[in-house]
Amino acid sequence: IAPMADMLNHSAEPNCEITFDYEGNCNVVALYDIAPGSPLTISLGDPTNPTPIFAQYGFLPTDCATIFCKAMHLDPQIKELGYEFNELLFQTLTGEIAPKVWDIFLYEILQNNDPGSAQQFGMACQNNDEGTKEQYHGEYFTYTLDALKQHVYSILSDAENLTMKAQSYDINSHPRVPVIVAHNQLVSQTFTMTAALLEQMG
């Protein structure tokens, strides 16, 4: 791969991909016609969420329009509903919440308080029964809203604390500090907008 293919930059909308032939040779293949002088780019990960790319490669993509909602504590609910992380997003420019984020928070609430309703709601999510889902969301909206608020404010607190910790390090011995801070700022900015939207709802 070095020193050619490793010089390709990441993009959420790449124009190239890396392939290997049966002899193990590395090939860079254009996905479509590329204008002369244009940078060659590949995807280093899920374009809907910059956090794993940051964690693995040590840089923060600037072209991601979304970020994972950070609800890792609801991983069992996510798996039971058959959802994917790239469906559970906040918009980085507006803070807007993907509908399935509401689903996983409500599903946990129902599991803890009304297992029968949880089963019906879970089946509605799996079968894309929007009518049944809307009925449950309407009935339990206040509880789901409160749970989302608690989650968002918890992440905001964590991001602030992690930023303060990172900024306490000597940048000469910890050169990734600026990237860590930039990532935490992206999370904070996005979740602050999400918090504002939630407050407007009640």
Secondary structure, 3 states (H helix, E strand, C coil): CCCCHHHCEECCCCCEEEEECCCCCEEEEECCCCCCCCCCEECCCCCCCHHHHHHHHCCCCCCCCEEECCCHHHHHHHHHHCCCHHHCEEECCCCCECHHHHHHHHHHHHHHHCHHHHHHHHHHHHCCCHHHHHHHHHHCHHHHHHHHHHHHHHHHHHHHHHHHHHHCCCCCCCCCHHHHHHHHHHHHHHHHHHHHHHHHHC
